[in-house]
Amino acid sequence: MTIKRIGFVGTGAITEAMVRGLLTTPAYVSEIYVSPRNAEVAARLDAEFDTVFVAADNQDVVNRSDVLVLAIRPQIAEEVVSGLVLKDGQSVISLIAATEHRKLRNWIAADVKIVQAIPLPFVADRQGVTALYPPDTEVAALFDVLGTAVQCGSKREYDLLAAASAMMSTYFGIMETTTDWLAAHGLDRAKGQAYIAPLFASLAQRALRPDVTSFAALSTEFATIGGLNEQVLSDFETKGGREALATALGRVLARIEGA
Ligand SMILES: NC(=O)c1ccc[n+]([C@@H]2O[C@H](COP(=O)([O-])OP(=O)(O)OC[C@H]3O[C@@H](n4cnc5c(N)ncnc54)[C@H](OP(=O)(O)O)[C@@H]3O)[C@@H](O)[C@H]2O)c1
């Protein structure tokens, strides 16, 4: 265990996921302080874990923490962060989406270390891949406990992975569209869902195997020439699917970089 006291300003979905991952046995931190908002999540974590404490307010979280995690939404970030008095040398991990390092630095008067990170909900099960920037051994070690840390060598690299992380809903959207289509053609929706979920899970597992050289190679491997998979991929690519995806990623990157 290398972190004694970690605090979270913003006790929402991603904080709950991180807290659960950090306190999975063997726990990685001794004490966790969470801000009182959201009251329900804070109370749940407090009730479940002896080592989670609900702080009096955001400043109380700062005062009690060696490592401070900012986990609030971007819309209120300036108001909340500029109202905090941090300690020189404090370690800050910002999860705030589309809010770059320079802005955070302007809002924080103290001489702190700031690392940006994009943990995903899977950190709750210690299976999340987390991009972080700038590279930092201490923060990478924390996210390696929660899955796998990817240290980005440049802001551009970090922004690109942030854009890629916006694919999560579309992944499930493709599953839902397929299930919708099955249902529209007469298959019981529950049966469709029970088929699609393990199909996609197996494909994701296959992509993780160390022998995989590229996704293109996998795509070819799973598409028999003249077969059904090849036909769907070809339709997807020629009827605007690939273009729609590239455009969406470009738009989300522009939003991230424009922040
Ligand atoms: N969820 C993810 O997978 C994920 C992944 C990476 C990064 N992020 C980023 O992490 C941040 C948090 O995301 P989230 O999904 O956890 O959002 P969330 O569930 O909405 O949590 C944010 C929390 O902030 C609380 N809050 C509101 N005003 C506050 C204040 N003045 N002081 C302290 N806390 C306050 C809210 O409490 P109330 O409910 O009482 O308003 C809410 O519980 C966002 O910037 C998001 O983009 C999220």
The ligand as an SDF file (V2000), in Angstrom:
LIG
                    3D

 48 52  0  0  0  0  0  0  0  0999 V2000
  -18.3980    8.2590  -15.2840 N   0  0  0  0  0  0  0  0  0  0  0  0
  -17.3120    7.9900  -16.0090 C   0  0  0  0  0  0  0  0  0  0  0  0
  -17.1710    6.8940  -16.5940 O   0  0  0  0  0  0  0  0  0  0  0  0
  -16.2010    8.9900  -16.1180 C   0  0  0  0  0  0  0  0  0  0  0  0
  -14.9780    8.5660  -16.6120 C   0  0  0  0  0  0  0  0  0  0  0  0
  -13.9110    9.4570  -16.6700 C   0  0  0  0  0  0  0  0  0  0  0  0
  -14.0830   10.7610  -16.2770 C   0  0  0  0  0  0  0  0  0  0  0  0
  -15.2980   11.1860  -15.8420 N   0  0  0  0  0  0  0  0  0  0  0  0
  -15.4250   12.5850  -15.4450 C   0  0  0  0  0  0  0  0  0  0  0  0
  -15.4260   12.6200  -14.0190 O   0  0  0  0  0  0  0  0  0  0  0  0
  -16.2720   13.6770  -13.5910 C   0  0  0  0  0  0  0  0  0  0  0  0
  -17.3600   13.0820  -12.7150 C   0  0  0  0  0  0  0  0  0  0  0  0
  -18.1100   12.1720  -13.4980 O   0  0  0  0  0  0  0  0  0  0  0  0
  -19.2490   11.2610  -12.8830 P   0  0  0  0  0  0  0  0  0  0  0  0
  -19.6980   10.3550  -13.9590 O   0  0  0  0  0  0  0  0  0  0  0  0
  -18.7930   10.6660  -11.6020 O   0  0  0  0  0  0  0  0  0  0  0  0
  -20.3610   12.3810  -12.6340 O   0  0  0  0  0  0  0  0  0  0  0  0
  -21.5160   12.3970  -11.5520 P   0  0  0  0  0  0  0  0  0  0  0  0
  -21.9850   10.9970  -11.2810 O   0  0  0  0  0  0  0  0  0  0  0  0
  -22.4940   13.4260  -11.9620 O   0  0  0  0  0  0  0  0  0  0  0  0
  -20.7510   12.8930  -10.2420 O   0  0  0  0  0  0  0  0  0  0  0  0
  -20.4110   14.2050  -10.0190 C   0  0  0  0  0  0  0  0  0  0  0  0
  -20.7730   14.4970   -8.5890 C   0  0  0  0  0  0  0  0  0  0  0  0
  -20.4050   15.8290   -8.2640 O   0  0  0  0  0  0  0  0  0  0  0  0
  -21.2980   16.2360   -7.2510 C   0  0  0  0  0  0  0  0  0  0  0  0
  -21.2800   17.6910   -7.1040 N   0  0  0  0  0  0  0  0  0  0  0  0
  -22.0870   18.6150   -7.6790 C   0  0  0  0  0  0  0  0  0  0  0  0
  -21.7550   19.8430   -7.2460 N   0  0  0  0  0  0  0  0  0  0  0  0
  -20.7220   19.6780   -6.3920 C   0  0  0  0  0  0  0  0  0  0  0  0
  -19.9390   20.5640   -5.6400 C   0  0  0  0  0  0  0  0  0  0  0  0
  -20.1410   21.8790   -5.6660 N   0  0  0  0  0  0  0  0  0  0  0  0
  -18.9590   20.0570   -4.8750 N   0  0  0  0  0  0  0  0  0  0  0  0
  -18.7160   18.7260   -4.8170 C   0  0  0  0  0  0  0  0  0  0  0  0
  -19.4250   17.8310   -5.5340 N   0  0  0  0  0  0  0  0  0  0  0  0
  -20.4160   18.3050   -6.3000 C   0  0  0  0  0  0  0  0  0  0  0  0
  -22.6370   15.7500   -7.7210 C   0  0  0  0  0  0  0  0  0  0  0  0
  -23.5010   15.6590   -6.6100 O   0  0  0  0  0  0  0  0  0  0  0  0
  -25.1060   15.8740   -6.7860 P   0  0  0  0  0  0  0  0  0  0  0  0
  -25.5960   14.5820   -7.3610 O   0  0  0  0  0  0  0  0  0  0  0  0
  -25.5530   16.1350   -5.3910 O   0  0  0  0  0  0  0  0  0  0  0  0
  -25.2900   17.0370   -7.7220 O   0  0  0  0  0  0  0  0  0  0  0  0
  -22.2630   14.3950   -8.3260 C   0  0  0  0  0  0  0  0  0  0  0  0
  -22.4700   13.3510   -7.4200 O   0  0  0  0  0  0  0  0  0  0  0  0
  -16.8070   14.3750  -14.8460 C   0  0  0  0  0  0  0  0  0  0  0  0
  -16.0060   15.4750  -15.1850 O   0  0  0  0  0  0  0  0  0  0  0  0
  -16.6900   13.2760  -15.8920 C   0  0  0  0  0  0  0  0  0  0  0  0
  -16.5780   13.8080  -17.1630 O   0  0  0  0  0  0  0  0  0  0  0  0
  -16.3500   10.3170  -15.7200 C   0  0  0  0  0  0  0  0  0  0  0  0
  1  2  1  0
  2  3  2  0
  2  4  1  0
  4  5  1  0
  4 48  2  0
  5  6  2  0
  6  7  1  0
  7  8  2  0
  8  9  1  0
  8 48  1  0
  9 10  1  0
  9 46  1  0
 10 11  1  0
 11 12  1  0
 11 44  1  0
 12 13  1  0
 13 14  1  0
 14 15  2  0
 14 16  1  0
 14 17  1  0
 17 18  1  0
 18 19  2  0
 18 20  1  0
 18 21  1  0
 21 22  1  0
 22 23  1  0
 23 24  1  0
 23 42  1  0
 24 25  1  0
 25 26  1  0
 25 36  1  0
 26 27  1  0
 26 35  1  0
 27 28  2  0
 28 29  1  0
 29 30  1  0
 29 35  2  0
 30 31  1  0
 30 32  2  0
 32 33  1  0
 33 34  2  0
 34 35  1  0
 36 37  1  0
 36 42  1  0
 37 38  1  0
 38 39  2  0
 38 40  1  0
 38 41  1  0
 42 43  1  0
 44 45  1  0
 44 46  1  0
 46 47  1  0
M  CHG  2   8   1  16  -1
M  END
$$$$
